[in-house]
């Protein structure tokens, strides 16, 4: 299982909410960070999770495929995030 999805499931995040997080990641990466922070995940687990999301886009691709979402939107979101970081 994808480590991002696994961490979310370990903290009792529903499948619907997980799909929402990844859908938001494909549309608005910074907005997804806000959603992730609002899930009630303890800070010692939240920080590594946020780092995974931000630093390993391949994990996002894997999760999107695992959830059956549209990866083309992930590529566009990744490009948008890179532009915002510059």
Long-range contacts (C-beta under 8 A, 24 or more apart in sequence): 1-66, 2-59, 2-62, 2-63, 2-66, 3-52, 3-59, 4-49, 4-52, 4-53, 4-59, 4-60, 4-63, 5-63, 5-66, 5-67, 7-41, 7-45, 7-49, 7-52, 8-39, 8-41, 8-49, 10-45, 11-39, 11-40, 11-41, 11-42, 11-45, 13-39, 13-41, 18-67, 19-67, 19-69, 22-60, 22-63, 22-64, 22-67, 22-69, 23-69, 25-53, 25-60, 25-64, 25-74, 25-77, 26-64, 26-69, 26-70, 26-73, 26-74, 26-76, 26-77, 27-73, 27-77, 28-77, 28-80, 29-77, 29-78, 29-80, 29-81, 29-84, 30-81, 30-84, 54-81
